[in-house]
């Protein structure tokens, strides 16, 4: 288990992404994936109120609703760390105090629970002062509706300002940052952002940990993959850097008799401040390669090899 920042949340070293629930995975598939994840010791499920409003016919909240149904049917709410987010639901855009309150209440209803374990601001709203955002989040924490708060898609400057404000005013403070970070997308996190996270004792919970599937190794030159994410993964395949990363991943994976995806996640999990990468599975068959990150420890030389290939 990994401890998230300065919180009391201990989580499995792989967060199960809920973005596919109600999108590419229907209720039966979603329940099967959640069951298999929990059976393997997984306890950290990540979703958002906006998942999956982009799908024709959906209105947002579908993922939370499915997770809520699963929690109720399995009676395991207390065993699962549920993370969700505010600001991207079509009916609850932005981070005004009233919106945070209304969005949180809606998420609680869909999840069928009286508390959210980790509540993220999904996308920063620079027009709203940090005082208003953190004041609203602190109220939810004091009421017991949220255990811990975190940020996502925010600048280092706004994150620093938010942390300083919470400390100065004695309010609930962010314990984690969720951001884009993987072997082929490093520049947004490494540097100023990572320094803020480390200096304040936060944990990093990276999304797109497998670069839209590219780091699973299934996307290769001349291979057609039937997936909604094929376009996103394809852009990495077209670069020299992407090719270098695949070669290095293949070498390390072969040395451990492991899946390429497991090695990519293990590199990420080994980075300073990272507590648990997020990865999603549309089917139970996709899960073992993700879960195996809990048991794969790469050598310093292997980590350096992958880091150099992705530079």
Secondary structure as GFF3:
##gff-version 3
##sequence-region A 1 311
A	DSSP	beta_strand	2	3	.	.	.	ID=ss1
A	DSSP	beta_strand	10	11	.	.	.	ID=ss2
A	DSSP	beta_strand	14	17	.	.	.	ID=ss3
A	DSSP	alpha_helix	27	39	.	.	.	ID=ss4
A	DSSP	beta_strand	44	46	.	.	.	ID=ss5
A	DSSP	alpha_helix	62	74	.	.	.	ID=ss6
A	DSSP	three_ten_helix	77	79	.	.	.	ID=ss7
A	DSSP	beta_strand	81	86	.	.	.	ID=ss8
A	DSSP	beta_strand	88	89	.	.	.	ID=ss9
A	DSSP	beta_strand	92	93	.	.	.	ID=ss10
A	DSSP	alpha_helix	97	111	.	.	.	ID=ss11
A	DSSP	beta_strand	116	121	.	.	.	ID=ss12
A	DSSP	alpha_helix	130	142	.	.	.	ID=ss13
A	DSSP	beta_strand	146	152	.	.	.	ID=ss14
A	DSSP	alpha_helix	156	169	.	.	.	ID=ss15
A	DSSP	beta_strand	174	178	.	.	.	ID=ss16
A	DSSP	alpha_helix	192	199	.	.	.	ID=ss17
A	DSSP	beta_strand	203	204	.	.	.	ID=ss18
A	DSSP	three_ten_helix	211	216	.	.	.	ID=ss19
A	DSSP	alpha_helix	230	237	.	.	.	ID=ss20
A	DSSP	alpha_helix	240	256	.	.	.	ID=ss21
A	DSSP	alpha_helix	260	269	.	.	.	ID=ss22
A	DSSP	beta_strand	277	279	.	.	.	ID=ss23
A	DSSP	three_ten_helix	284	286	.	.	.	ID=ss24
A	DSSP	alpha_helix	287	291	.	.	.	ID=ss25
A	DSSP	three_ten_helix	292	294	.	.	.	ID=ss26
A	DSSP	alpha_helix	300	309	.	.	.	ID=ss27
###
